[in-house]
Amino acid sequence: MWETTHPDTTAGVRGAPRLRTPRSIGMFLTGAHAHPVVRGVATGSAEHHGWTMATLENAPAARTACVVVGVAPDRVAAIGTNDQVTLRANKLGTLVTGRPGDLVIDYAAELTGPVYDVMYGPKTGWFSVTVFRGLNPPVRWDNRPGTNPGYTRIQDVLGATTPTMILDVLDIPPIALGYHGA
């Protein structure tokens, strides 16, 4: 019996070249991975319909929030949103909490801003703020001096120089990032 699979570089791409591989009885294909059939029921690589509950062991490595300065939540929502974010007004404009992902860049590109993208890694204590002003190169503040932050380093965020001060000046409740201070 033969099964058609996609090479990793072309998985899901229509018209992509396909590899032909032998298939064992009791195996089926999901994407580019073969999985055993259990009691006649096919199960994919992610059990429970692709969703699992977050625990301390599998929580996101970094928690994020962003502030879009000078823009009301309805205007931010008009640029984009998803079911993993919450938007609300704050003293600077709009606070976006959850998992905004690439929406941060969309907000910066479409709105006057600036947009402050705040990330906190509870396991490592890493805290950073990436500042986007339109499509100009972003700059970053982080709490690891002497390391390469990935962008041009800034010394403060609106005059604030510690994570607690930054959260205060950006009007982000520490609990939104799970931040408990250093």
Backbone bond lengths (Angstrom), bond angles and torsions (degrees), N, CA, C in turn:
res aa  C-N    CA-C-N  psi(-1)  N-CA   C-N-CA  omega(-1)  CA-C   N-CA-C  phi
1 M - - - 1.442 - - 1.534 107.64 -
2 W 1.347 118.77 137.54 1.454 122.10 -178.55 1.521 109.88 -117.60
3 E 1.300 115.51 147.97 1.458 121.71 -178.37 1.524 108.75 -127.02
4 T 1.301 117.16 142.95 1.457 121.63 178.09 1.521 108.97 -94.17
5 T 1.321 116.15 129.55 1.467 120.78 176.83 1.514 109.28 -129.11
6 H 1.304 115.91 160.01 1.450 121.77 176.63 1.512 108.98 -100.63
7 P 1.349 119.08 139.78 1.455 118.60 169.95 1.526 108.88 -64.19
8 D 1.334 118.05 153.19 1.462 121.29 -177.26 1.521 113.50 -53.67
9 T 1.316 118.14 -34.61 1.462 120.47 -176.01 1.520 113.16 -74.91
10 T 1.322 117.60 -13.98 1.462 118.85 -177.99 1.518 112.63 -127.10
11 A 1.328 117.23 16.75 1.461 119.94 -178.21 1.517 110.31 -56.61
12 G 1.298 116.53 127.76 1.450 121.90 176.23 1.520 115.71 79.84
13 V 1.332 118.07 1.25 1.462 120.68 -178.63 1.518 108.77 -91.51
14 R 1.338 116.88 121.30 1.465 120.52 179.74 1.516 109.90 -61.56
15 G 1.291 115.53 138.02 1.451 121.25 177.72 1.515 113.76 77.90
16 A 1.340 117.08 5.50 1.464 119.83 -179.18 1.520 109.50 -73.45
17 P 1.333 116.43 149.62 1.461 118.24 178.03 1.527 109.53 -61.97
18 R 1.300 116.85 145.53 1.462 121.04 -178.54 1.517 110.16 -118.48
19 L 1.302 114.97 147.24 1.457 120.90 174.95 1.519 108.36 -96.59
20 R 1.299 117.13 147.73 1.459 121.08 176.18 1.525 106.79 -108.49
21 T 1.309 117.36 124.33 1.453 121.05 -179.52 1.511 109.75 -131.02
22 P 1.342 116.45 150.45 1.462 117.83 177.58 1.523 109.87 -67.32
23 R 1.311 116.30 145.40 1.460 121.67 -179.80 1.517 109.16 -114.82
24 S 1.311 115.16 132.81 1.457 119.47 177.00 1.512 109.17 -82.57
25 I 1.319 116.60 149.78 1.459 120.11 174.19 1.519 106.93 -63.78
26 G 1.322 116.14 139.77 1.456 120.28 -179.35 1.519 112.66 87.98
27 M 1.314 118.10 8.01 1.468 121.35 178.71 1.523 108.32 -118.69
28 F 1.309 116.47 151.27 1.451 120.43 173.01 1.516 108.15 -142.13
29 L 1.312 116.53 170.50 1.448 121.07 -173.27 1.520 111.36 -112.75
30 T 1.315 116.30 132.86 1.455 122.42 171.51 1.520 105.43 -127.50
31 G 1.313 118.50 112.58 1.467 120.16 -176.84 1.505 108.66 63.91
32 A 1.332 116.60 -122.15 1.455 120.89 -179.03 1.519 111.25 -108.05
33 H 1.346 118.42 17.13 1.456 120.99 -175.45 1.516 110.90 -124.55
34 A 1.313 116.64 139.15 1.456 121.07 175.52 1.522 109.01 -94.94
35 H 1.316 116.82 139.91 1.453 122.59 -178.56 1.511 109.73 -133.52
36 P 1.330 117.38 144.68 1.465 118.73 179.39 1.518 111.63 -71.48
37 V 1.307 114.91 152.38 1.459 120.82 174.08 1.525 106.04 -88.21
38 V 1.322 116.78 127.99 1.455 121.30 -178.37 1.521 108.27 -108.37
39 R 1.338 116.99 119.78 1.459 122.64 -179.76 1.521 112.05 47.73
40 G 1.334 116.57 36.97 1.453 120.30 176.56 1.520 114.44 79.48
41 V 1.339 117.88 3.78 1.462 121.31 179.83 1.520 108.56 -112.14
42 A 1.321 116.64 124.21 1.460 120.34 179.52 1.520 109.81 -73.11
43 T 1.330 116.53 133.44 1.454 120.62 176.22 1.512 108.43 -126.16
44 G 1.328 116.57 135.63 1.452 121.65 -179.85 1.510 111.57 -86.78
45 S 1.337 115.56 -175.43 1.455 120.64 -177.76 1.516 111.76 -67.69
46 A 1.310 118.29 -25.25 1.467 121.29 177.29 1.520 107.98 -112.56
47 E 1.298 115.69 109.72 1.458 120.78 -179.27 1.527 109.94 -64.05
48 H 1.307 117.20 169.60 1.458 124.18 173.68 1.524 112.14 59.50
49 H 1.299 116.95 47.53 1.461 123.58 176.53 1.527 112.07 60.88
50 G 1.321 117.95 30.25 1.458 121.03 176.15 1.508 114.91 85.34
51 W 1.326 119.45 1.22 1.463 121.50 -178.25 1.507 109.80 -123.21
52 T 1.331 116.25 137.13 1.452 121.13 172.16 1.517 107.93 -132.28
53 M 1.291 115.84 155.57 1.461 120.38 178.69 1.519 108.93 -77.30
54 A 1.323 117.09 140.46 1.457 121.28 178.20 1.521 109.13 -73.61
55 T 1.308 115.40 134.54 1.451 121.80 172.98 1.507 106.72 -122.21
56 L 1.312 117.87 176.40 1.458 119.45 177.31 1.523 111.06 -58.58
57 E 1.320 116.78 -32.87 1.458 120.29 -178.08 1.525 112.59 -72.64
58 N 1.354 118.34 -32.77 1.459 119.43 -176.19 1.528 113.06 -118.07
59 A 1.334 116.76 20.14 1.465 120.33 176.60 1.523 109.37 -65.27
60 P 1.331 117.51 154.95 1.462 119.38 178.58 1.526 110.91 -55.66
61 A 1.327 116.97 144.30 1.457 121.19 -179.95 1.520 110.93 -62.32
62 A 1.316 117.50 -36.24 1.465 121.41 178.27 1.522 109.36 -130.75
63 R 1.297 115.28 143.33 1.460 121.42 175.00 1.514 107.03 -103.44
64 T 1.319 116.69 144.00 1.452 120.17 -172.58 1.522 112.89 -129.75
65 A 1.314 113.41 154.73 1.465 122.74 171.06 1.518 105.32 -153.61
66 C 1.317 116.97 153.46 1.457 118.50 174.36 1.514 109.52 -138.55
67 V 1.318 113.86 152.98 1.453 121.59 178.32 1.518 107.53 -119.26
68 V 1.322 116.05 125.37 1.457 122.24 176.08 1.528 105.60 -103.65
69 V 1.323 116.21 110.53 1.459 121.70 -173.19 1.529 111.35 -76.35
70 G 1.349 114.88 134.72 1.455 121.31 172.43 1.508 116.07 74.73
71 V 1.337 117.48 15.17 1.461 120.60 -176.79 1.530 108.87 -131.44
72 A 1.330 116.38 131.98 1.457 122.08 179.17 1.529 110.83 -73.53
73 P 1.343 116.75 154.49 1.464 120.26 -178.80 1.532 114.94 -55.08
74 D 1.327 118.41 -35.84 1.471 119.08 -179.28 1.530 111.54 -65.81
75 R 1.327 117.32 -35.63 1.480 119.77 177.21 1.523 110.74 -70.90
76 V 1.334 117.01 -37.83 1.471 120.41 177.44 1.530 108.77 -64.54
77 A 1.324 117.25 -44.59 1.467 121.28 179.95 1.524 111.29 -61.49
78 A 1.324 117.53 -32.58 1.466 120.94 179.31 1.529 111.46 -65.41
79 I 1.338 117.04 -26.74 1.471 120.62 177.45 1.522 109.66 -76.46
80 G 1.326 116.48 -39.63 1.458 119.60 178.62 1.509 112.02 165.76
81 T 1.305 114.69 152.26 1.458 122.51 176.77 1.518 107.62 -156.54
82 N 1.308 117.09 171.98 1.458 121.61 173.88 1.519 108.44 -150.03
83 D 1.310 116.84 175.54 1.466 119.77 -176.52 1.522 113.55 -76.99
84 Q 1.329 117.27 2.59 1.456 121.10 178.84 1.526 112.91 -105.58
85 V 1.334 118.36 7.50 1.459 120.83 -179.45 1.512 111.30 -126.76
86 T 1.326 114.28 156.76 1.455 122.78 173.62 1.517 107.08 -127.35
87 L 1.320 117.37 133.89 1.458 122.59 178.36 1.525 108.68 -112.72
88 R 1.328 115.92 138.96 1.457 120.29 174.41 1.521 108.38 -153.72
89 A 1.315 115.56 154.45 1.464 120.30 177.92 1.523 109.41 -68.51
90 N 1.320 115.89 145.16 1.456 120.97 168.65 1.524 107.43 -137.16
91 K 1.334 118.12 -178.49 1.463 119.78 -172.16 1.529 113.96 -66.92
92 L 1.335 117.89 -15.64 1.465 120.68 178.73 1.522 113.22 -100.25
93 G 1.301 117.63 -20.77 1.469 121.43 -175.97 1.504 110.02 159.73
94 T 1.352 116.22 -100.68 1.466 121.53 -179.04 1.519 110.11 -128.97
95 L 1.330 114.91 133.60 1.454 122.16 173.26 1.521 107.90 -101.65
96 V 1.331 115.73 126.03 1.463 122.21 177.60 1.525 106.55 -112.35
97 T 1.327 116.98 118.65 1.460 120.73 178.28 1.516 109.57 -117.21
98 G 1.316 116.02 159.29 1.458 121.66 -178.40 1.507 110.49 113.10
99 R 1.320 116.35 -132.24 1.468 122.72 -177.87 1.533 109.57 -124.13
100 P 1.356 117.39 76.58 1.465 119.02 -176.60 1.522 114.53 -71.08
101 G 1.321 118.88 -24.06 1.464 121.02 178.47 1.517 112.31 54.18
102 D 1.331 116.80 -130.92 1.463 122.52 -177.35 1.520 113.88 -70.40
103 L 1.317 118.25 -10.00 1.466 119.87 178.08 1.525 111.09 -58.53
104 V 1.328 117.20 -30.78 1.471 120.93 179.31 1.530 110.04 -56.99
105 I 1.319 116.59 -44.48 1.467 121.08 -179.96 1.525 110.15 -68.30
106 D 1.322 117.26 -39.12 1.463 120.87 176.75 1.524 110.55 -60.90
107 Y 1.341 117.34 -43.40 1.464 120.83 178.92 1.526 110.47 -61.17
108 A 1.329 116.41 -45.00 1.467 120.18 -179.28 1.522 111.71 -63.85
109 A 1.335 116.63 -38.65 1.464 120.74 -177.54 1.527 111.93 -70.76
110 E 1.322 117.02 -34.36 1.462 121.16 -172.93 1.532 114.96 -97.70
111 L 1.323 117.14 -22.69 1.462 120.66 -174.31 1.530 110.43 -115.97
112 T 1.317 115.87 157.82 1.465 120.79 -177.26 1.522 111.81 -62.29
113 G 1.328 117.64 -42.73 1.460 122.75 176.51 1.515 113.55 66.99
114 P 1.310 117.25 -152.83 1.462 128.21 10.29 1.527 113.33 -73.59
115 V 1.342 114.21 172.30 1.453 122.12 177.18 1.528 107.37 -116.84
116 Y 1.332 115.75 125.69 1.456 122.58 178.44 1.519 108.50 -104.09
117 D 1.320 116.93 114.62 1.464 123.00 179.82 1.527 107.74 -101.76
118 V 1.332 116.39 110.93 1.460 121.91 -174.57 1.527 108.87 -105.20
119 M 1.332 115.87 130.78 1.466 121.15 178.50 1.519 109.10 -128.07
120 Y 1.331 115.07 141.19 1.459 121.40 178.32 1.517 109.13 -137.79
121 G 1.315 116.17 128.52 1.461 122.64 176.30 1.518 109.61 -102.38
122 P 1.329 117.54 102.17 1.467 119.71 -175.86 1.528 114.60 -63.55
123 K 1.312 117.69 -27.02 1.470 119.95 -179.99 1.524 111.62 -76.09
124 T 1.330 117.43 -32.17 1.467 120.90 -176.16 1.522 113.49 -107.28
125 G 1.332 117.20 -18.00 1.459 120.62 -176.24 1.519 113.52 83.66
126 W 1.344 117.28 1.65 1.461 120.79 -179.95 1.521 109.63 -65.94
127 F 1.324 115.32 134.99 1.462 122.16 -179.11 1.518 107.08 -137.23
128 S 1.323 117.26 128.23 1.460 119.51 179.91 1.519 110.85 -142.82
129 V 1.315 113.99 155.54 1.463 121.63 174.24 1.518 106.55 -131.42
130 T 1.334 115.69 119.44 1.462 121.03 174.80 1.519 106.54 -103.11
131 V 1.330 115.28 128.53 1.463 121.03 -176.57 1.524 108.49 -107.04
132 F 1.335 114.61 121.06 1.462 121.92 178.56 1.523 108.59 -108.22
133 R 1.326 115.62 128.75 1.464 122.10 174.60 1.528 106.55 -124.26
134 G 1.331 115.34 96.63 1.463 118.63 -176.49 1.514 110.26 61.28
135 L 1.322 115.59 -139.68 1.462 120.82 179.20 1.523 112.32 -99.31
136 N 1.344 116.40 12.96 1.461 120.17 175.28 1.522 109.48 -68.04
137 P 1.328 117.37 156.99 1.470 118.30 178.47 1.530 110.79 -58.17
138 P 1.326 117.40 132.13 1.458 120.15 179.70 1.523 111.42 -69.35
139 V 1.324 115.29 162.26 1.464 122.56 174.28 1.528 106.84 -125.21
140 R 1.341 116.00 162.23 1.469 118.44 -175.45 1.515 112.34 -142.25
141 W 1.323 113.83 141.11 1.463 122.68 166.96 1.519 106.18 -109.64
142 D 1.331 117.30 137.37 1.465 119.23 170.40 1.516 109.70 -146.71
143 N 1.323 115.32 167.41 1.448 120.83 -175.41 1.520 113.18 -94.00
144 R 1.309 116.75 28.18 1.461 121.55 176.95 1.530 109.45 -125.18
145 P 1.324 117.31 71.63 1.466 119.40 179.69 1.530 110.94 -58.37
146 G 1.320 115.33 148.04 1.450 120.29 178.94 1.517 113.72 85.95
147 T 1.331 117.73 -3.57 1.461 120.73 176.55 1.517 108.34 -108.39
148 N 1.311 116.41 165.30 1.455 120.89 177.49 1.520 108.30 -85.70
149 P 1.345 118.33 112.81 1.463 119.29 -177.21 1.526 113.63 -78.71
150 G 1.323 118.62 0.14 1.458 121.23 179.27 1.516 113.56 92.70
151 Y 1.322 117.32 -19.08 1.458 124.06 177.89 1.522 107.51 -137.66
152 T 1.326 116.92 171.06 1.458 119.77 174.24 1.525 108.27 -57.11
153 R 1.322 115.50 130.87 1.465 121.07 -176.32 1.526 110.60 -81.53
154 I 1.340 115.43 139.33 1.461 121.26 172.12 1.526 107.78 -113.86
155 Q 1.324 116.82 155.79 1.463 121.60 -174.66 1.516 113.76 -90.36
156 D 1.343 117.65 -17.07 1.459 120.63 -179.77 1.519 109.66 -156.78
157 V 1.321 114.95 165.87 1.466 122.38 175.11 1.523 106.24 -121.61
158 L 1.321 116.06 107.44 1.466 122.05 -176.98 1.532 111.03 51.92
159 G 1.329 116.40 37.79 1.462 122.62 179.05 1.521 114.44 88.97
160 A 1.313 118.46 -12.27 1.467 122.51 -178.74 1.528 110.32 -85.44
161 T 1.342 116.41 141.02 1.462 120.53 -174.80 1.526 114.42 -126.85
162 T 1.319 118.74 6.41 1.466 122.03 175.39 1.525 107.61 -132.16
163 P 1.333 117.37 157.55 1.466 118.83 178.55 1.532 113.39 -54.55
164 T 1.328 118.11 -43.76 1.464 120.60 -179.23 1.523 111.13 -63.08
165 M 1.327 116.89 -43.29 1.462 120.93 178.54 1.535 110.82 -65.32
166 I 1.333 116.70 -39.97 1.465 121.04 -179.63 1.523 110.13 -64.34
167 L 1.320 117.36 -45.80 1.463 119.80 178.51 1.519 110.40 -59.91
168 D 1.322 117.03 -39.36 1.462 120.78 179.30 1.530 111.16 -65.60
169 V 1.323 117.67 -48.52 1.464 120.65 -176.74 1.535 111.83 -67.44
170 L 1.336 117.13 -28.97 1.470 120.89 177.80 1.528 111.97 -89.72
171 D 1.334 117.06 -1.49 1.463 123.00 179.75 1.526 111.67 57.89
172 I 1.342 115.20 48.41 1.453 122.35 176.81 1.532 106.99 -111.64
173 P 1.320 117.72 118.70 1.468 118.63 176.22 1.539 109.88 -62.72
174 P 1.332 118.54 130.75 1.470 119.82 -179.08 1.527 113.24 -52.84
175 I 1.311 117.85 -34.11 1.461 121.56 -179.29 1.531 111.80 -63.30
176 A 1.330 118.41 -24.02 1.470 121.62 178.68 1.512 111.28 -62.49
177 L 1.345 116.51 -26.69 1.467 121.52 177.38 1.521 112.17 -109.05
178 G 1.321 117.16 0.08 1.450 119.84 -174.01 1.514 111.94 70.18
179 Y 1.343 116.26 25.44 1.465 120.97 -176.16 1.519 109.85 -86.23
180 H 1.333 115.54 130.69 1.463 120.89 -178.18 1.508 112.07 -119.81
181 G 1.319 118.12 13.52 1.467 121.07 -179.78 1.506 111.76 88.68
182 A 1.314 113.59 167.74 1.471 119.05 -177.50 1.501 110.38 -109.36
